[in-house]
């Protein structure tokens, strides 16, 4: 069983798995929390179903630079890569 990382980490098991695989604390927390709240793209079409404005807001939240010049496809790729 994963240890409790506090209220900031919403999925402790996934967080620990990602950290064991070498992900940074920030990236592991971001992915674990996105999975827990249902916003993580799981290979399906969730990101593609979002509007460009929604993708832009998410890109801003996670700190993707150059987002203002990106079209919807570029935003999807950048979010997945980040």
C-alpha positions in Angstrom: 0.0 0.0 0.0 1.3 3.5 -0.9 2.1 5.9 1.8 -0.1 8.9 2.2 1.5 12.0 0.6 -1.0 14.4 2.0 -4.0 16.1 0.5 -2.1 17.5 -2.4 -1.6 14.1 -4.0 -4.9 12.6 -5.0 -3.7 9.2 -6.2 -0.8 8.0 -3.9 -0.3 4.6 -5.7 0.1 6.2 -9.1 2.3 8.9 -7.7 4.7 6.4 -6.2 4.7 4.2 -9.3 5.7 7.3 -11.4 8.4 8.3 -9.0 9.8 4.8 -9.0 9.9 5.1 -12.8 12.0 8.2 -12.5 9.4 11.0 -12.9 10.0 14.2 -11.0 7.9 15.0 -8.0 6.1 17.7 -9.9 5.3 15.6 -13.0 4.2 12.6 -10.9 1.9 14.8 -8.8 0.4 16.4 -11.9 -0.3 13.1 -13.6 -1.6 11.4 -10.4 -3.9 14.3 -9.7 -5.1 14.5 -13.3 -5.9 10.8 -13.3 -7.8 11.1 -10.0 -10.0 13.9 -11.2 -10.6 12.3 -14.6 -8.9 14.8 -16.8 -6.0 12.6 -17.8 -6.1 11.6 -21.4 -5.9 7.8 -21.4 -5.1 7.3 -25.1 -8.7 7.8 -26.1 -10.0 11.0 -27.4 -10.5 13.1 -24.3 -8.1 15.8 -25.2 -9.3 16.0 -28.8 -12.9 16.5 -27.5 -11.9 19.6 -25.6 -12.2 23.1 -27.1 -9.1 25.0 -28.0 -9.8 27.4 -25.1 -9.9 24.5 -22.6 -6.7 23.1 -24.0 -5.1 26.6 -23.8 -6.2 27.0 -20.1 -4.7 23.6 -19.3 -1.4 24.4 -21.1 -1.3 27.7 -19.1 -1.8 25.8 -15.8 1.0 23.3 -16.5 3.4 26.0 -17.8 3.7 25.2 -21.5 5.5 28.0 -23.2 4.6 29.3 -26.7 1.0 28.2 -26.2 -0.5 31.4 -27.6 0.9 30.6 -31.0 -0.3 26.9 -31.0 -3.3 25.6 -32.8 -5.6 22.9 -31.2 -3.5 20.0 -32.5 -0.3 21.6 -31.2 -1.8 22.1 -27.8 -2.9 18.5 -27.6 0.6 17.3 -28.5 2.3 19.7 -26.0 0.0 18.7 -23.2 0.6 15.0 -23.9 4.4 15.6 -24.1 4.5 17.6 -20.9 
